[in-house]
Amino acid sequence: MDIRKLYREFEEKKQIRDSALLTFAGVDGYDVYNCSIPFAWNGKRYMYGRVERRNEWARSTVHLFTETGSDHWTAVDGSPVYQLEDPFVAKIGGILVLGGTHVRMKSSQIDTYYGYFYRGSDLNDLVYFTTGPDRMKDIRLVEMGDGRIGVFSRPRGGTFEDGAASAIGFSVIRSLDELTAEVIDNAPRLRGLFGPGEWGGPNQAYFLSSGKIGVIGHMSWEDTAPDDGETLQVYVNSSFVLDPDTREILDFRIIGCRSCYPVSTPKLSRLRNCTFTSGIEMRSDGSADLYSGVCDAAEGRITIDDPFSGYGTVIGALSQR
């Protein structure tokens, strides 16, 4: 797979129905980015967001926001604040699972980081229940049709198949009580997703009526800016469909990139071409709202065609527009 060729072709042919940057109230002086997807809970719509000052790094917290207008979200007073980055949500067995990356500092430097996981039915009382492997981000969960849970891992570090800088693993467990660092770390790797020097991971997974799993993720590589020669970290929004029985990867595609979203100032210049995916929310007309962090400084939304068209409808969606 030639991801750079796919990227050029996508830029030439992309069709975006709508685009916007989200606004967030109640966190003056802070950026909100790399959010969870929107989700419905007890009659209201919510979203978890990564909150951080523009000139700081690895000092973010995760806050709960509620929808108060079109593309407008407001921090929920009194809700718990989590020492996490890049939150995600899943609904497993009727309860909400919140995950994110916890960064551990030592002598003012990043020592390591882990995925932390919380669960519960009361958004004001989610309970921590497990930790992922050392130095692994982007672990994602999906409830399957028979009640089992698909677990996606994202090992990175060293060199993987075909010279890639990361991989995606997939395993299946019977309950959240089986979710451990060892299970995640030992998830067998999926093949053929990344080429030399490329990395990426899953951001949200969806069980489809066909029995397959739709994955919304990100694909990343380094590039050189044509204007000033700066080394850029390029992140694009991507999708693929996984057959959980055969482990076959189907219909990998790019579904969004930086130029799809409105103009905004990046946290750092090298992140000017960065979109860190949140996930999709299906719309009643069959299209999808794709949410994404933009340049590590904002959260955006674009409306696109259903990336899983032909593979069934989403089962057990957390919300729909």
Stockholm file with secondary structure:
# STOCKHOLM 1.0

chainA/1-321         MDIRKLYREFEEKKQIRDSALLTFAGVDGYDVYNCSIPFAWNGKRYMYGRVERRNEWARSTVHLFTETGSDHWTAVDGSPVYQLEDPFVAKIGGILVLGGTHVRMKSSQIDTYYGYFYRGSDLNDLVYFTTGPDRMKDIRLVEMGDGRIGVFSRPRGGTFEDGAASAIGFSVIRSLDELTAEVIDNAPRLRGLFGPGEWGGPNQAYFLSSGKIGVIGHMSWEDTAPDDGETLQVYVNSSFVLDPDTREILDFRIIGCRSCYPVSTPKLSRLRNCTFTSGIEMRSDGSADLYSGVCDAAEGRITIDDPFSGYGTVIGALSQR
#=GR chainA/1-321 SS CCHHHHHHHHHHHCCCSEEEECEEESCTTCEEESCCCCEEETTEEEEEEEEECTTCSSCCEEEEEEEEETTEEEECTTCCCBSCEEEEEEEETTEEEEEEEEEEEETTEEEEEEEEEEEESCTTCCEEEEECCTTCCCCEEEECTTSCEEEEECCBSSCCGGGCSBCCEEEEESSGGGCCHHHHHTCCBCCSSCCTTCEEEEEEEEEETTSCEEEEEEEEEEEECTTTCCEEEEEEEEEEEECTTTCCEEEEEEEECGGGSCCCCCSSGGGTTBEEEEEEEECTTSEEEEEEEETTTEEEEEEEECTTTTSCCEESCSCCC
#=GC SS_cons         CCHHHHHHHHHHHCCCSEEEECEEESCTTCEEESCCCCEEETTEEEEEEEEECTTCSSCCEEEEEEEEETTEEEECTTCCCBSCEEEEEEEETTEEEEEEEEEEEETTEEEEEEEEEEEESCTTCCEEEEECCTTCCCCEEEECTTSCEEEEECCBSSCCGGGCSBCCEEEEESSGGGCCHHHHHTCCBCCSSCCTTCEEEEEEEEEETTSCEEEEEEEEEEEECTTTCCEEEEEEEEEEEECTTTCCEEEEEEEECGGGSCCCCCSSGGGTTBEEEEEEEECTTSEEEEEEEETTTEEEEEEEECTTTTSCCEESCSCCC
//
